[in-house]
Amino acid sequence: MRTRYSAIAILLHWAIAALILANLLLGWRMGYLKGLAQFDMFQLHKSIGITVLLLSVARLGWRMLNPPPPLLISMKTWERRAAGTTHWLFYGLMIGMPLTGWAMVSVSAYNIPTLLWKTVPWPHIGFLHTLDAAGKAQV
């Protein structure tokens, strides 16, 4: 029986954690910038966010195929439930937050394209991108 998380799970965990922390710091910092510096910071923020999304989906897939080690037998029922609930809430945030950012970019009136890591074009979410200000699809 496994007693530790796999090396891949650990690597994904810490990579995602570092990227989330970096994005929080960038988000705070870009409010103080102007012009091209702010634009570049937004592009980096979006690049990190989409990377977090992709790594989080990969991490979730890995977890489904490689169950985590069992919780300690000494844990109380409420502790087990709290641990499980917290774990799944974090997955929801790690996937939901980047999706929310992607949705915001997709409906932005500025219509600025996203270029991940200054090289990979990333599309807007199609059905959101075609909405007008009233929430109706443009023909």
C-alpha positions in Angstrom: 0.0 0.0 0.0 1.3 3.4 -0.9 2.2 5.7 2.0 3.3 8.8 0.1 2.2 10.7 -2.9 4.0 9.9 -6.2 6.8 12.0 -7.4 4.6 13.3 -10.3 1.9 14.3 -7.9 4.4 16.1 -5.7 6.0 17.9 -8.7 2.6 19.0 -10.0 1.6 20.1 -6.5 4.6 22.4 -6.0 4.7 23.7 -9.6 1.1 24.7 -9.3 1.6 26.3 -5.9 4.6 28.3 -7.1 2.7 29.5 -10.2 -0.3 30.5 -8.1 1.9 32.5 -5.7 3.7 34.1 -8.6 0.4 35.1 -10.2 -0.9 36.6 -7.0 2.2 38.7 -6.8 1.9 39.7 -10.4 -1.8 40.6 -10.0 -0.9 42.9 -7.1 2.0 44.4 -9.0 0.4 45.1 -12.3 -2.1 47.6 -10.8 0.9 49.9 -10.3 2.2 49.7 -13.8 1.2 51.7 -16.9 1.4 51.3 -20.7 3.5 48.6 -22.2 4.8 47.4 -18.9 1.3 46.8 -17.7 0.3 45.1 -20.9 3.3 42.8 -20.7 2.5 42.0 -17.1 -1.1 41.1 -18.0 0.1 38.8 -20.8 2.4 37.1 -18.3 -0.4 36.8 -15.7 -2.6 35.2 -18.4 0.2 32.8 -19.4 0.7 31.7 -15.8 -3.1 31.4 -15.3 -3.6 29.1 -18.3 -0.5 27.1 -17.3 -2.1 26.6 -13.8 -5.3 25.5 -15.5 -3.6 23.0 -17.7 -1.4 21.6 -14.8 -4.4 21.4 -12.5 -6.4 19.4 -15.0 -3.3 17.2 -15.5 -3.0 16.9 -11.7 -6.7 15.9 -11.4 -6.3 13.3 -14.1 -3.2 11.9 -12.4 -5.1 11.7 -9.1 -8.0 9.8 -10.7 -5.5 7.3 -12.1 -3.3 7.2 -9.1 -5.2 7.4 -5.8 -3.5 9.3 -3.0 -2.3 7.4 0.1 -4.9 6.7 2.7 -5.5 9.1 5.5 -4.3 8.1 9.0 -6.6 5.7 10.8 -6.3 7.8 13.9 -8.1 10.7 12.2 -11.6 11.4 13.4 -14.5 11.2 10.9 -15.0 15.0 10.8 -11.2 15.5 10.1 -11.4 13.1 7.2 -14.4 14.9 5.8 -12.8 18.3 6.3 -9.6 17.1 4.6 -11.5 15.7 1.6 -13.7 18.7 1.3 -10.8 21.1 1.4 -8.9 19.0 -1.1 -11.7 19.2 -3.6 -12.4 22.9 -3.0 -8.8 23.6 -3.9 -9.2 21.7 -7.1 -12.3 23.8 -7.8 -10.3 27.0 -7.2 -7.2 25.9 -9.2 -9.4 25.1 -12.2 -12.2 27.7 -11.6 -10.1 30.8 -11.1 -8.2 30.5 -14.4 -11.5 29.6 -16.2 -13.0 32.8 -14.8 -10.0 34.9 -16.0 -10.2 33.3 -19.4 -14.0 34.1 -19.5 -13.3 37.7 -18.5 -10.7 38.1 -21.3 -13.2 36.5 -23.7 -15.9 39.0 -23.0 -13.6 42.1 -22.7 -14.6 45.0 -24.9 -10.9 45.6 -25.5 -10.7 42.3 -27.5 -7.0 41.9 -26.8 -5.6 38.6 -27.9 -3.7 36.4 -25.5 -0.3 35.2 -26.5 0.9 32.6 -24.0 4.6 32.9 -23.1 4.9 35.4 -26.0 4.6 32.6 -28.5 1.4 30.5 -28.3 -1.9 32.2 -29.4 -4.7 31.3 -27.0 -8.3 31.6 -28.3 -11.1 33.4 -26.6 -14.0 31.2 -25.4 -16.1 31.3 -28.6 -19.6 31.5 -27.3 -18.6 34.1 -24.7 -16.6 36.1 -27.2 -19.6 36.6 -29.5 -21.8 38.1 -26.8 -22.5 41.8 -26.9 -22.9 44.0 -23.8 -26.5 42.9 -23.3 -25.5 39.2 -23.2 -27.0 38.4 -26.7 -25.0 36.6 -29.4 -23.9 38.8 -32.2 -25.0 37.6 -35.6 
